[in-house]
């Protein structure tokens, strides 16, 4: 938000008005928009009036936001103004508003405070950057869901109070009304607890860990300082320079109040009984054993068998609860390493004492005890969907995140519990984006996928885990434009018209530039990491953001602002590696992508001889590593025959797969192979690497091409995952027709 005037002049000079955010570019799209004749212009001396004292913070917010968008200073006054805010005297639904602009004035009438904020958000999107003119309209609008959330993790990497305020401003601009604040985790404890000062004195600071190293490596490889840890996040702790930070309770109150003025409820999460390493390492009597640390996958959890551990957890929330004046708190409850509980005499005694069947029920007992405590203090509890495993309480709300646990939402709603939808394969925006993400989120029918009772789904939420996000610039880069799709489906039932939605997203790019949001320039259309050709081919780059500059190199180096600028299709007649990078109009860089053009002859094939067997052979290895090439060094588990490239039913836990056989190509052609995986995968055909989607990552689809002659060609897919993954291969011909897997694969 700094250097506003300079940034504004630069944007106005470089961004064509055709992509400005006006009434045809709303995100989310209002329910009803009627465009009237003429326009209204606001100029110096304009005012924002409020009809009730409770709306004064909304008016102050509107005036500040309007100045940022229009460059015009609006005064705030009680009563009517150039723009008047009021609460409806008639009955309206929660969050509903009516916006009217005509005759030189604007009126926002909301059902409640949140409705007024929603109306302000719509009004702000109507302005061209730097202009006070808007079209005359009459808009009536209401949200589909009351819970329109965004999660932010400040544990892995820390964000300052000012950065959180900027984040909140952007959420409000797109009608998000919940901020899920993930305040504690193994990597850092970020909230002051006066009774337990070591939580922040020691637990808020650390030396560099593997997550930092990933950021450093990316920063170096991509020449991108947004991936470096800010210098102001370091402090001298016990004679050593350490990274971290925390919020005092007064700062927490400041953030909560700021969010409230923008219509956003802040929901705290103190994750337990797992992800508590900062706590169990600094206070005795909280963990099962004195020695704490990491197991195979997760850290040492809280000990449900010790009364002292329960007392600790309740004492923490005793201080947290008064800071957040809303009905919900989030208790976590995910990814608990129960091996400690199996060995702990206190836990086993508790299981026996309470008549519990196993450690899953022990976790549910712990969660239930904490929920009773929270309820007694006037709060409702949210927990991650693992809370279902040992039995649900009658009143807890479930945040469904495990996309592979598709039955969880239906189980929860069948039990009468409310559900917040935030599956990691769609709504985890910290995941690296692939070419289909925006469409997949917009088109996602979570009710059909899960079978949940729609009446008990209270909303949707995006997530921004910060393992690979050390700065606010990077946070926004990961969030946008994908957050637009979450905002859209949270606000209204999508009409299925992705092209129209994409056009509205394109219209928001200038608005994001204007807000100082470092969004990710959307992917190129039909991008492939390997392009096969037999004579000549073209590098053709098109995408949503027409303001973006694409720079490229052909020597493998990272493109800079001095590299050649892509302006038109480039003809290729020999093997060529293009390294590509998008830049914003102001020169800020995006990530680096590469496409390798390979001149190929149609490879020789085998002809079917009638001895083939349908399907592919899938060998499962107990592989816990992170590179496809090492899978076969792990212990062999089991052999399956599968109809398609897929995870066999029966393979779970540490999954390393080597899937082999033949692909039966119907004609000489250049074929496209789209390989989707979470985590890593590779595709080799005729001993040639076609798609390299290796290393640990979220669900990412990469696409490559290969020239193949009619007949059988050996194929090998390697894949690994450790915690609920996905694997899919889609094959299409040069006409874009998908070839059905049935009959496509065989083995001997």
N, C-alpha and C positions, 0 to 999 in steps of 0.2 A: 504493500500500500504506500510505500515511500516513493519520493520523487514523482508524485502523481502527475504534475503538469508536464514534465518532460516525457514521461511514458505516454501520456495522452496524445501529445503532439506527434510522437513517433508512430503510434498506432493509427491515428487519423490519416497520416500521410501514406501509410503502407497498406492498410486494410480496405479493400473495396467495400462500398456501402451495400453491395448486393448480398453480402454475407452477414449484415448486421442483425441483431436480435430484435425483431418486431413481432407483430401479432401473428405472423405466420411461422414463428420460430420458437414458440413457447416450449419450455421443458420444466415441469410436466405440462401436458396439454390440458387447458381448462375444459370443464364439462360443456360449457356453452359460451361462445364468443359471437357477439353481433357487432360488426363494424358499422359505424355511423358515418355520415358525411362530415368531411372536414377534419381539422386537427386542432389541438390545443397546445399552446406554447407557454412554458413556464420560464420566467426570466428573473433577474436580480430583484430582490424584494419579495419573492414568493414565500409563502408560509406553509407550515404543516400545523393544522389545528387538531385538537383532540377534544372529544365530547365528554369524557369522564376522567377524573384524576388518575385512575388506574391505567389509562392509556398513555400517560405522559412518557414512560420509557419507550413505548412503541413509536411515538412521534419523534423522540430524540434519535432513535435508531433510523427511522425513515429519513430524517433530515441529513444525517451523516452519510447514509448509503446513497441518497440522491446526489449529494455533492460529489461523491466519488464517481458516480456514473455520468452525471450531467456537467459537472464543473460549476454548478450554481449553488450558492449558499442559501439554504432555506432556514428561515427563523421558525422557532417553535412557539406556539401560543395556545392558550386555553380557548376553546370555542371553535368556530368555523375558520378555516383558512383556505388558501389556494388548493390545498389538498386536505380534506377533512377525514379524520378517523373516528369511527363510532362503533358501538356495540348495538346489535339489532334489538329493537323492542319486541319484534315478533319472534316466534319460535323458528330456529334454524338448527341444522345438525351441527354437531361438534366439528370445529375447524372450517365450517362453511363461511363463505364471504360473497359479497356482491361488490363489483368494481364498476364505477361509472366515470367516464371522462367525456366532458362536453362543455361548450360555452365558456371555455377558459378555466375550468375548475375540474377537480377530481374528487371522488368520494369513495372511501373504502368502508363498508359496513360489514362487520364480522359477527358471527354467532357468539364469539368469545374472544379473549385476547389472542389465542392462536389463530383464529379466523382472520383477525385484523392483520397479523403478521403474514399470513398466506396471501392476502390481498396486496400487501406492500411488495411481496416478492414478485407477483405478477406485474404490478405497475413498473417496477424497476426494469424488468425485461423488455418493456415497450420502448425504452429510450435508445436512440442511437448513441454510441459513445461520444460524449462531448456536446450533445445536443439537448435542448430543453423541449423539443417538439415531440408530441405523441399523437397517434391517431385517436379520434373520438371512438369510444367503444362502450358497450354494455356487456359485462361479463358476470355470469353466475357460476359458482364453482363450489365443489365440496370434495373431500378426500374419500377414497375407497377404504383405506385403513387408517386407524388412529395411530398405529405404531409405524412410523417411517424413520428408521434408525440408521445411524452410522456408528461403527465401533472404531475406537482408536486405542492402540496399544502404546503406552508410554514406558513400559518396563524394559523391553529389549533396547530401545533407544528413546531418549528423553526429549520432550518438547516443552518449551517454556510457556509461561502464562500468556505472553503476547502471541506466541504462535498458536496456542489453543484458541485465543480470541479470533484470530484470522480464520482458522479452521471453522469455527462456529459461524462467522459471518457468511462463509461460502455455503455451509449447510442450510442456513436460513434462506439464502437466495434461491434455493431449489426445493424448499418446502419440507426438508427433513425436520422432524420435531423431537427426536431422541438422540442423545449422544451417550453411547455406552463407553464408559471410561475405564479401561483395563489398567488398574493402578498398581497391581503387584504381580510378580511372577518370579521364576527362578533367577532371572538375570538382573532384577532390580526391584526394590521396594520404594515406591514413589510418594507415599503419603505419610505425613507426620502422625505418629501415635505417641502421645506424651507419656503414657504409662510404660512404653517399651521403646526408649530412645535409640537402642542399638539397631532397630529396624532401618532407620535412616542414617545413623552415624556410620554404620558398616554396610548394611544391606542396600543402600542407595548408590554405592560406589564399587567399581570393579576395574581390574586390569582388562586389557583387550581380550576378547574371546573369539571363538571361531566365526560368530556372526559378524563381528567387526572386520575380521580378516576377509570375509566374502565381499563386504562393502569396499574395503581397500583395493582388493583385486579388481573389482569391476571399475572402480574409479580410475585405476591405472590403465586397464585395458581399453576403456571407452573414453579416456580423457575427459572425465566428467566429475567436477568438484562437488556436485550434488550428492555424491556417494561417500564423501569424506565426513568424518565426525566433526561437528563444529568445535572450534577451539574453546569456546566459552562453556563447554560441558565438562571441563577437566578441573580437578581440584587436588590439592595436596592432602592425602589421607594417610596417616601413620607413616609419614616420611616418604610416601610414594605417590607419583602422579597417577590418578585414577579418573576414569570416566563415570559420569552419572549426574545425579541431581534429584531433588524431591520438592514436593509442595508442602508448605506450612498449611496448617488448618485455615489460617486467614486467607491464604492464596486460593485454597479450595473454595471457600465461600465466595471469593471474588469471581472465579470462573463460573460457579453455579449461578450467581446473580447476573453476570453478563449474558449467559446462555438464556436465562429466564426472560430477559428483556427482548430477546429475539425469538421467543416462543418455543424454546428448546428445553426439555427436561434432561437433566444429567443423571444417568444411572451408573452408580459405582460398582465395580467388581473387585472384591478381594478374594482371589481364587483360592479355594481349599476343597478337600484336604490335600490335593496334589499341587504342584507348582508353587510350593511354599519354601523353597530352599533358603531364601533370605531370612525367613523366620526360624526354621528348624535349626539352622546353622548357628544362630546367635543366642538362642534361649533354650536351656535344658528343660526337659519334661514336656516338650512339644512333639518330638519325633519318637519312634519306637526305640531307637538305640542312640547312644552318644555319637557314634560315627555316622555322619550323613554325607550325601553326595549323589552320584548318578548311578543308576542301574543300567540294564541293557538299553532302555529307551527313555525312562523318565527318572525324575529325582525322588529323593526320600520324602515320603508324605508325612502329614500329621498323623499321630497315633490315636485312633478312636478308642483305644482301650484305656487310655490314661485320662482321668478326670482333669488333671492339670492342663492337658492339651485342649480339652473342650473349654475350660475356663479361659485359656489364652485366646482362643478364637472368639469367644463371646466378648471378652474385654476389648479386643480390637474393634469389633463392630459396635461396641458401646460408644466408642469415640467417633466412628464413621457415620453412624445413623443420623445424628443431629445436624450434620453438614449438608445433607441432601433432603430437601423438603418434599420429596415425591413418594409415590406409593411403592415403587419397586427398588430392590437391590439385587445384584447378581452375585451368586455365591460360587460360581465356577462348577466344580465337580467333575472335571474332565481329566482324562489321561493319568489315572492314578496307578502307580506301581504297587500292586497288592502283594508282591512277593515278601516285602517286609512284614506285612500283617500276618502272612502265613507262618513266619518264624517268630513272631512277637508273642510272648506269653501273656502280656496284657490284652492284646487283641483277641487271642484265643479264649481268654477268660471272659471277655465281653461277649463274644459269640455264644459261649455256653450260657452265660448269665441271662442273656436276652432271648435265648432259644432261636438263634439265627442259623440259617443253613450253611452260609459260606461268607467269603469276604465281600462278595457283591452286596449281600444283604447288610453286612457291616457298614459299607459305605452309605447305603440308604438309611440305616439307623442314624449315622452321623449327620447326614444331610437333614433328616427329619428333626433331630435335636436342634440343629441350627435354625431350621425353619420355625420351630415353636418359639425360639428366642426372638427371631425377627418379627413374627406375628405379634408377640407380646409387646413389641416396641412399635407397633403400628405399620409394619412394612410387609409387603408381599415379596416372595422369593422367586427369582429366576435361576435356573441351572442349565448347564449344557446337557445334551440329550443322553449322555452316559448315566445320568441320574435315574433313567428308566430301568436300568439293568437289574437292580435289586428290589424293585417295587416302588411305585410312585406314591407320594402323599396326595391328599385330595385337592390341595390348593396351589401347588407349585406350578409355575409357568416354565415351559421347556423351550430352550433356544436350540433348534435343530441345525447342527453344523456338519454332521458326518454324512456326506452325500451317499456313501455306500450303505448306510443304515436307513434305507428308504422306508422301512416299516415304522420307524420311530415316531413320526408325526401322527400316523394313524393310531398307533398304540396309545399315545398320550391323549389324543382327543377322544378315543373310545373310553378312556378312563375319566373323561370330563375335564382334562387339563387344557389350558390355553397353550398355544404354540406360536413362537416367533420363527419365521423362516429365514435362514441364512446359511444355506449349504455351501460348503467350501468349493465345490466344483463350479459354482456360478457366482457367488457373492463375496468371495474372498479376493478383494481387489489388490492385495499385496502380491498375489500370484502374478507371474509374468503373463502378459497378455498375448493371446494368439489371434489369428486373423478372424476367427468366428466369434470372439467373446461378446462384442456389442450385440450382435444379432441373437446369440444364444441366451443372453440375459433378458433381452426384450421379449423374446419368444417363449420364455420358460414358463411352462404350466406346472407349477409345483403341486397344485391340488391333484391333477391327473397323475403325476408321478408318484405321489405318496399315498393318495387315498384318504388324506386327512379330512376331518369334518370342517368344512369351510367356516361354519359359524363360530368355531373356536380358534381359528387362525387370526390373531390380532394384528398381524402385520409382517413386514419384511425388513431386513437390515443388512447393510453391507459391512464388511470387516476390513480393517487395515492393520494387520499385524506388522510389527516394525523390525523383524529380524534383518531385513535387507533395505530398511527405510530409515536412514539416519538424519534426514533433514526434511523440513517442511516442503521445500521444492520437490523432493523426491516423493513425498507423501501425495501431493497433488498430482504429480505425474502418473503415479499408480492409480489414483482414484478416477481421474477424468480422462476420457469421456464416459467410461463405463458406469460411473455413479449416476449419469443421466438416465440410463436404462433402469436402474433400481428406483430412482425417483419416480420414473414414469409408471412402473407397475405397482408402486406403493400408493400412487395417487389415483389411478384409474385403471379399469380393466383394459388392457391393450386391444386395439382393433385388429392386430395382426399385420398391419401395413408397415413393415420395417422400412421400406424405401422412404415413406413420408416421415417416419421418425428420424431416419438418418439425415434427411434434409433439414429437419429442425435442429438436430445436433450440429450440423455444419453451420447453421445460423447462430449457434451459441459460441463459436470459437472466438469471435471478436469480443464477446462479453467476458469470456474467461481471460483473454489477454488484458482486457481493461481492468479486471479485478486483480490482476497480478498472479493469476493461477497458472502454474507451469504444467499445463495439461500435456498428455501424450498425443502427439499428432497421429490420428488413426492410421491403421495399416494401409499399405498399398492394396489395391484390388487384385484378387487372384494371384497372390504372391507365392512363389515356389523357390525353395532353397536350392534345388537342382533343376535346370532347364535342359532337356535333351533335344537335339535337332539333328537332322541328317544332311542338311544343305546350309540353310541360313535361318536365323531367328532374330527377334527384336526384343530389346529391353524396353518395356512399356510400363510406365509408372503413373497410375492415377489413384486418387484417394478422395476422402471426404473434404479435407481441409485444403481449399484452393489457395490459401495464403502461405502454405508451407513452402520452404525451399529445400530441395533435395540435392545434396552434394555427393560426389562419388569418387572413388579411386579404383584403379585396376592393378595396383601393385601390392595389395593386401594391407596397406596402411589405413589408419583411421581417418576418415574425411574431416576436414576443418572448413572454416569459412573461406579459405583460400583455394580449396579443391574445386574441380570443375563443377559447374551447375548443370543439373539435368533440366533441359528445356523441351526436348522432343524425343521420340523413340530413337534408340541407337541400334543400328544393324550389327549383328554378330555373325561372323563366318568361321571362327575358330574358337578353341577353348579359351574362355575368359572368366575371370573371377571379378565380379563387381562388389565392392564394399560401399554400402549406402548409409546415409545419415540425413535425417530430417532436421531442419532448423526452423525455429519460430521467426516471425518477422523481425523481432529484435535481436536475433542471432543466438538465442539460447538453444543448446543442442539437445537432441533426443538420443535414444540408444542406437547402436550400430547393428545393421543387418547385412547379410551377404547373400548373393545368388551366384551360383556357379553354372556357367553355360558349358555343356559338354557336347562336342560333335561325336555322334555315335553311328555305327553301322548296326543294322538289325542283327542281334546276336543269334548264333546257331541254337536251335532248339532240339529237344527230343520229341519223337512222335509217340503218342499213346499206343501201347501194344496189348492192352486188355488185362494186364496183370496189376494195374494200379488199384489201390484201395482209396476210397473217398476220405477226405479230411487231411489234417496235418498231425504230426507227432509233437506233443508238448512235453518236454522234460522239465520237471520241477526240482529246483535245488534250494536248500536251506541257506539262502544268501542274504547276509546282513550288510553288504557293502554298498557302494554308490557308483560303480562303473560297470557297464554291460559286459565288457571284455573279461571280467574276473568271475562271472557267474559260475562257470563250470569248474572253478577251483573249490567251490563249496560242496558240502555233502549232498549226494543225490538223494531225493525223497521219493519221487513217484513219476511214472510215465502215464500220459493221457493221450487219447485221440480226440481232437477237437474239430468241429465243422468249419471254423473260421479262426482268424487271428484273435484270440480272446484269452482271458484268465479262466482256466478250467474250474468248474465247480469242484470243491474239495481242496483247492490250494488256498492256504491262508497263512497269516503271520508273515515271516520272512519269505518273500516270493521272488525267486530268480527263475525265469523261464527261458528255455531255448526251444523255439517253435520252428520245425523244419519240414520240408517236403518239396512239392512242386506247385507252381502256378501254371494253369492251362490257359494260354493266351489264344483267343479266338481268331485273331487276324494280325498281319503285320501292321504295326502302328506305334505311335508314341503314347505311352500310358502314364497316367498320373496316379501317384500313391500318396495318400494323406494318412499319416501315422499319428494317432492321438494316444498320449500316455501320461500317466501319473504313477510312478516317477519316470525313470529313464527307459529309452528304447532305441533300437537300431533296426534298419531294414537293409538286408543284403540280397541282391538278385544277380545270378550269374557271377558271383564273386565280386560284384561291384556295390559299393555303398550308395544306396539311393536316398535314404533319409537317416540322418544322424541326430536323434532326439535324446541323446545320452545325458547322464548326470542326474542328480537329485533335483526335482522341480515339481511344480503343481501340474495340473492337467494342461498340456500344451500340444497343439497339433501343428506339425511341420509337413510340408508337401514337397515331393520331388518327382521328376519324370525319368523315364527310361524308354529307349527304342527297343522293342521286342518283336521277334518274328513269331509266327503262328506255331503253337506247340507248347511243350513243357519246358519250364525253366526252373532250376533250383532256387528256392527261397528260404531265407533264414531270418527270423525275428528274434531278437534278444530283448528281454524286459525284466525290470526289477521294481519292487515296491515293498514297504514294510508296514503300512498302516492304512489299508483300504484304498486300493488304486483303481485305475481304469486303463484299458488297452483296446484299441480298435484300429483296423486298417480299412480304408475305403479306396477302391480301385475304379478308375474311370478311363474311358478312351479319349481320343483327341477331339471328339465331338461333345465331350462333357457328359456322356452317358455313363452312369454308374453300372458296373458289372456285378451282378449278384454273386455272392460268395458260394451259393449252392452250385456245385459242379466245377468251381474255379480251382479248388485245391485237391491234391492227391498225394499219396506217399506209397512206397513199395514195402 
